[in-house]
Amino acid sequence: MHLFQGVFFLILGVGLLVVDWRSLSLGWLPCGPNGFKGRLVFRRNEQPLRYWILFVAYAAAGVGLVVYAVRVLLGQVEPLPLN
């Protein structure tokens, strides 16, 4: 279980960091569905405050997941329980 959860969280964390990194060149970050209008995106030039708040949130979540995944893989923390 250590290996599965460690690799899973590592992939999720790196994925968030890649989305964050790519947004610097693209100029927008996805933020989920927006009903029938398609998806909700925050553009850096139209909504700079929302974009940078989401950028920091994505970066913090990505780094947190990567750190947790590495600690699970090294055996420093217990994996999450499956109930």
N, C-alpha and C positions, 0 to 999 in steps of 0.2 A: 504494500500500500504506500510505503514511503516513496518508492520510485514513481508510481503512477501519479500521485498528487504533486510530487516535486516537478516532474516534467510538465504536467498539465498547467500548474501555476506559472512555471517558467515561460511556457508558450504564450499564455495570456498576458503576462507582464511585458514580454518583449513585443508582443503585438500592439499593446497600448503605446509603448514607446515609439514604435515604427509609425503608427498613425499620427502621433504627436510630431515626430520629426518631419514626416511628409507634409504636414499642414503648414510648415514654415515656407515651403516653396509653392504650395497650392493656394494658400491664403484662406482656407476654410476648414472647419472641424465638424464632423457629423455628431448629432446629438439625439439620434433616435427618430422614430416615426412622428409625423405631424398630421395624423388622421388621413383624410382624403387628399390632402395637399402634397403628399409625397413624404420626403424626409425633412427633418429639422436640421438646418446647418447654420452655424455662426460664421460669418465672414469677417475677416480681420479689418477690411476697409469700411464696412457698413456698421458693424457692432463690435468695436474694439474691446470694450470692457468685458462683455460676455465671452468673446473669443479668448482673451487672456486668462480669465477665470477658469474657463473650461480647459485651456492649455495646461495651467498649473495643476488642475485636478487630474487630468489624464497622466501627467508626468509623475505626480505623487503616487497615484494608484499603480502605475507601471513599475516604479522603483520599489514600492512596498511589496508588490507581488513577486518581483525578481528576488529581493532580499529574503522573503519568506520561503520561496522555492529553494533557494540555495541552502538555507538553514535546514529545511526538511531533508534535502538530499544528503547533507552532511551529517544528519542525525542529531542536530542540536535541539530541535523542537519535535514534538510529536505531531504526526499528521492529524488532520481533522477527523473526528469520529464519523463513522457511517451508521446512522440509526434509521 
